């Protein structure tokens, strides 16, 4: 089940937070609750991705994006991601989430998010997202103009550009080895 109560809490908590530039970190703190666990009593990998919403959506609100989405009747969707898991988050652990936009191209926004316990990074995600309208994907330059910011993306790190290039080579739809 989607963590609606936690989502509302985050939106209320940050409703009066200062505006955030897209390249600035939105920082939030969370607790791993029993319903977030897998059979090994640690944060479930799928739940990790869901909890990342609790960082991205308030970040979008603080940047002015949510207002524009409502005004223009646009939507937002996840178009791909890659996640590294390195340290366990166990029941009742407190962790800090860092979320920020790292850049965009002609179709997608790219965001990075990470969860930390103290000075130790537990996991890190790179996510590709699209703004959508009834006509399809809205170019990020148009989105940026709508929120009153430069349409030019900041320079993205080489590892991010390599991920984008590598993912562009991935076949779609996926090849099925045996269709029988």
N, C-alpha and C positions, 0 to 999 in steps of 0.2 A: 504494500500500500504506500502511496506517495505521502511523504511527511508534511501534510498540509498545515498542521498546527505549528511545526517548526518553521515552515515557510512564512506563515503569517507573522510569527514572532520576529523573524529576520526583517521582514518588510516594515513592521512597526518600529523595530529597534533602530533602523537606519533611515526612517522617513524624514528626519530633520538633519541628517548628517550633511556635512558640507559637500558641495558638488565635487565630482571626481573627474579628472581628465582621463581619457581612455587608456593612456599608458601608465596611469598610477595604480598602485595596488589597493584593492578593497580587501580589508583584513577583518576576519570574523572568527569567533571562537565557538566551539561546539563540544558536545559530549557524545561518546559512543554508548548508546542505550542498548538494553537487551534485545530489542526488536531489530537492531542493526547487525546482529551477529550471524555468522555461519555456524555449521556444526563444530568448528574448531574454536569456538568462543572468541572470535576476533571479527573485526569489521568485514562484512561481506564485500567482495570485489564489485558486485553489481550495485550494492547500496552506496559504495564509495562514489560511483558515477552519479547516482541520484543526489547524494549530499552535495556534490559539486554545484548543483543547481542553486543551493542555498548561498553560494558565493556569487555566482554569475548574475542572478536576477537582481539582487540588491545593487550590485555593481552597475548593471544596466540602468537601474532607477537613478542612481547617483550621477550617472553621466548624462542624463536627459533622454536616453534612448526610449525608455518605457512610455514617456509622454508622447514622443513622436510616433511610436508604434500604434498607440491608441488613436491619435489624431488622424493618421493616414490609413488606419485599418490594415496595417502590416502585421505580419507574424514573424516569429524567429524560430529557427530549427537547427538542430545539431546535424551536421553533414559529415562528421567523421571525428575520430579521436584516437590517440594512442596514450596508454597509461603505463607507467613504471611503478611497481610495488616493491618497496625495499624494507620497510619495517612494519611490524604488526601494530595495529591499534586495537586494544582489547577493551572489554566491557568497562564502562565508567571512566575510561581515559578521556582527558580533556585534550583537545588539539586545536591548533590555529590553522585557518585556511587563508591562503593568499591567492587572489584572483586578479588578473589584468589582461587587457588586450595588448597583443604584441605587434599587430599589424594587420594589413588587409591587401587583397589583390583585386582584380576586376570582378570577382564573384563572391569571395568569402572573407569573413573576419577570422582571425586566428587569436586564440586566447590560451594562456597558460595558467594552471592552477596547481597548488600543492598543499599538502596537509603536513603539519609539523607538530611534534611533541618536543617542546623545549627547542633545543638547537639541532634536533635530528629530523631530517626529512623522511617522512613515512612513505609518501607516494607523490607522483608528479604527473600531470596530464597536459597534453597539447591537444587543443580542440579546434575544429573548423566549424564555423556556424554561418548560416545564411539568413538574411532578412528576406521575407517573402511577401508578395502581394498577389492579388487575383491574376496578374499577368505573369507571375513567375518570380525569379530571384531579382531583388532590387540591388543594383550596383552599389557597393560600399561608398563610392564617391558621392552618390546621390543621398545616401543615408547621412554621411558626414556633413554635407551641405545643409540638410534638414535640421541637424542639431547645432549648426553654426560653427562647425570646426573645419579645419583644412581637409580637403579631399586626398591629400598626399599621405600615404602610409609612412610611418617611421621605418627606418631600415630594420629588417628582420635578421636575426642571427643566422649564421650559415647552417646550423643544425636544423632550424625551422625551414629554411628554403630547401634543404636536402629532403626533409620529410615531405614537403609539398610536391617536389619533383618525383620522388619515389612513389608516392601515392597516385600520381597522375599516370604512372606506368602500369598500375594494377588493373587487370582486366575487369570489365563490367559489362554484362553480368558475369559473375564468377564462372569459371570453367568447371564443369562437373566431370570427374574422372570416369564414373560409370553411371550411365543413365538407366541401366536395366534393372 
